[in-house]
Amino acid sequence: MEIFRFFLHYSLHFLIPGLIAYIFFRNHWKKVWLIFVLTMLVDIDHLLANPIFSENRCSINFHPLHSYYAIFGYFILLFSSKSRVIAIGLLFHMFTDFVDCFWIF
């Protein structure tokens, strides 16, 4: 089951954003996919936690850049065409981490 969780998580972080970029931003899908992947830098806030990684910890509302306030800010970024792709990447990242929360027992 852990291997399934691993593949699901990283597919949602890399493969599905690539598919989203290709479907919705076909003319610039490589650039958009790169931006989506770069939004994973939001995980820098994991360095503030002790321990840095815990497989049984839900990131949502635990780390500062994964807080409900931050997620609300990412949602606000959707309304500007200049930040929309970044916002989509950040929100999809939060969705991916939220899916992980269902694996915690």
C-alpha positions as CSV (number, residue, x, y, z in Angstrom):
1,M,0.0,0.0,0.0
2,E,2.9,2.4,0.7
3,I,4.2,2.0,-2.8
4,F,0.8,2.9,-4.2
5,R,0.7,6.0,-2.0
6,F,4.2,7.0,-3.2
7,F,3.3,6.7,-6.8
8,L,0.0,8.4,-6.4
9,H,1.6,11.4,-4.6
10,Y,4.4,11.9,-7.1
11,S,2.2,11.3,-10.1
12,L,0.0,14.1,-8.7
13,H,3.0,16.3,-8.3
14,F,4.6,15.7,-11.7
15,L,2.5,13.7,-14.2
16,I,-0.9,15.2,-13.8
17,P,0.3,18.8,-13.8
18,G,2.0,18.0,-17.1
19,L,-1.2,16.6,-18.4
20,I,-3.1,19.7,-17.2
21,A,-0.5,21.9,-18.8
22,Y,-0.8,20.0,-22.1
23,I,-4.6,20.0,-22.2
24,F,-5.3,23.6,-21.1
25,F,-2.1,25.5,-22.2
26,R,-1.2,23.5,-25.3
27,N,0.7,26.3,-27.0
28,H,3.0,26.8,-24.0
29,W,2.6,23.6,-22.1
30,K,6.3,23.0,-21.4
31,K,6.7,26.4,-19.8
32,V,3.5,26.0,-17.8
33,W,4.6,22.5,-16.7
34,L,7.9,24.0,-15.5
35,I,6.1,26.6,-13.6
36,F,3.8,24.0,-12.0
37,V,6.9,22.0,-11.0
38,L,8.6,25.1,-9.6
39,T,5.6,25.7,-7.3
40,M,6.8,22.7,-5.4
41,L,9.4,25.1,-3.9
42,V,6.5,25.9,-1.5
43,D,7.7,22.8,0.3
44,I,10.6,24.9,1.7
45,D,8.5,25.4,4.7
46,H,9.0,21.7,5.6
47,L,12.5,22.8,6.8
48,L,10.8,24.6,9.7
49,A,9.3,21.4,11.1
50,N,10.9,18.9,13.5
51,P,11.3,16.3,12.1
52,I,11.5,17.8,8.6
53,F,9.6,14.9,7.1
54,S,7.1,12.7,8.7
55,E,5.1,10.4,6.5
56,N,2.2,10.3,8.9
57,R,1.8,14.1,9.1
58,C,-0.8,16.0,7.1
59,S,1.0,19.1,5.6
60,I,-2.2,21.0,5.2
61,N,-2.5,23.6,8.0
62,F,0.7,22.3,9.6
63,H,3.4,24.1,7.6
64,P,3.1,27.9,7.1
65,L,2.9,27.9,3.3
66,H,0.4,25.0,3.5
67,S,-1.9,26.9,6.0
68,Y,-5.5,27.8,5.2
69,Y,-4.4,31.5,5.1
70,A,-1.8,30.7,2.5
71,I,-4.2,28.6,0.5
72,F,-6.7,31.5,0.5
73,G,-3.9,33.7,-0.8
74,Y,-3.2,31.3,-3.6
75,F,-6.9,31.3,-4.5
76,I,-6.8,35.1,-4.7
77,L,-3.9,34.9,-7.2
78,L,-6.3,33.1,-9.6
79,F,-8.0,36.4,-10.3
80,S,-4.9,38.0,-11.9
81,S,-4.0,36.7,-15.4
82,K,-0.3,37.3,-14.5
83,S,-0.3,35.0,-11.5
84,R,-3.0,32.5,-12.6
85,V,-0.6,29.7,-13.7
86,I,1.4,30.0,-10.5
87,A,-1.9,30.0,-8.5
88,I,-3.1,26.8,-10.3
89,G,0.2,25.1,-9.6
90,L,0.1,26.1,-5.9
91,L,-3.5,25.0,-5.5
92,F,-2.9,21.7,-7.2
93,H,0.1,21.2,-4.9
94,M,-2.2,21.8,-1.9
95,F,-4.7,19.4,-3.4
96,T,-2.0,16.8,-3.8
97,D,-0.9,17.2,-0.2
98,F,-4.5,17.2,1.0
99,V,-5.0,13.8,-0.7
100,D,-2.1,12.5,1.4
101,C,-4.0,13.5,4.5
102,F,-6.4,10.6,3.8
103,W,-3.7,8.0,4.2
104,I,-3.0,8.9,7.8
105,F,-4.5,6.6,10.4
